[in-house]
Amino acid sequence: MNDTHDINAALSGRIAQDILAELKRLNANNANDHTLWNREDIAGYLRTSVKTLQNNGIFNSPGFPRAQIIPTGETRPAKLWRAKEVIQWAHRVRDTPKPAANKRERAA
């Protein structure tokens, strides 16, 4: 019975994460010039993890919007991005054609 409880708890957690991600995507449609997102918000919108974004250098890549540095009184200031700029960036990246990886692919 403990295994069933663990499975139900895991499923509930996953369902809650999926619902939260979908709400963030819907909220993106209502983003205005003052809406700020943190790394988790961006990952939710892009339907990936913060770790994946960091491992791929997305937050520091050319063309990615600059973060707003907000003092928090803690040891590190918060980095926040304007939601509209992130959404525009995502559309630009999505619509950019991918170059062929090698000569054979270019010839095909």
Secondary structure, 3 states (H helix, E strand, C coil): CHHHHHHHHHHHHHHHHHHHHHHHHHHHCCCCCCCEECHHHHHHHHCCCHHHHHHCCHHHCCCCCCCEEECCCCCCCEEEEEHHHHHHHHHHHHHCCCCCCCHHHHHC
